[in-house]
Amino acid sequence: IGISLIILLSTFTGATKEHDFAEAFSNAMPFVTLIIVFFAILAVVHDQNLVKPLAAWVFSFEGKVQLLALYFVNGMLSLVSDSVFIASVFMKEVSTAYEMGHFSFEWYEKLAIIVNMGTNVPAVATPNGQAAFLFLLTSSLAPVLNLSYMKMVKLALPYTIVMTTTGAVCVYFFL
């Protein structure tokens, strides 16, 4: 996307020197680097099938307990990792279990909802769950604001607790 923007920018403005517009992209480089490292680590986790035992543990439960277990496992993994990756890995596991005939389509739909909730609701208030938080943390404003990862976690913790609890209550009583 960045290279495409540079090409379009130079095409439409006539600017031919990279230094004329490179500054706009250099501020995002720490964030892009962090995301690349994130995905490299997660690719190793995926290739080593490190999530399979957690999925098997979740599928060992039945009924609402299975939904809650999936919600909390997805939430805890999303707190320390990339939410989209966790969702895609768990959806693959859920889809594989469905294709093997372990549960009905209606239950599959509920599990898909829980994967989405679990990877978004608990992690939304954490720096890992919000790209905007990570972007701010890696920006040049972080030192000016005296911002650190732990400070962001402490500020987000009350929201994480309330949102996770509310989500779990909704999973148990309304799904």
Long-range contacts (C-beta under 8 A, 24 or more apart in sequence): 2-28, 2-32, 27-139, 27-140, 28-135, 30-138, 30-139, 31-131, 31-134, 31-135, 31-138, 31-139, 34-134, 34-138, 35-134, 38-81, 38-82, 39-82, 39-85, 41-81, 42-81, 42-82, 42-85, 45-81, 45-89, 46-85, 46-89, 51-77, 51-86, 51-89, 51-90, 51-93, 52-93, 55-90, 55-93, 55-94, 55-97, 59-97, 59-102, 64-171, 64-172, 64-175, 66-111, 67-110, 67-111, 67-114, 67-171, 67-172, 67-175, 68-168, 68-171, 68-172, 70-111, 70-114, 70-115, 70-118, 71-114, 71-117, 71-118, 71-167, 71-168, 71-171, 72-118, 72-122, 72-168, 73-118, 74-114, 74-115, 74-117, 74-118, 74-119, 74-122, 75-118, 75-119, 75-121, 75-122, 75-123, 75-164, 75-167, 76-122, 77-119, 78-118, 78-119, 78-120, 78-122, 78-123, 78-128, 78-129, 79-122, 79-123, 79-126, 79-128, 79-129, 79-160, 80-128, 81-128, 82-128, 83-119, 83-120, 83-123, 83-128, 83-129, 84-119, 86-119, 87-115, 87-116, 87-119, 87-120, 90-115, 90-118, 90-119, 91-115, 110-175, 113-175, 114-171, 114-175, 117-167, 117-170, 117-171, 118-167, 121-163, 121-164, 121-166, 121-167, 122-160, 122-163, 122-164, 122-167, 123-160, 124-159, 124-160, 124-163, 125-156, 125-157, 125-159, 125-160, 125-163, 126-152, 126-153, 126-156, 126-160, 127-152, 127-153, 127-156
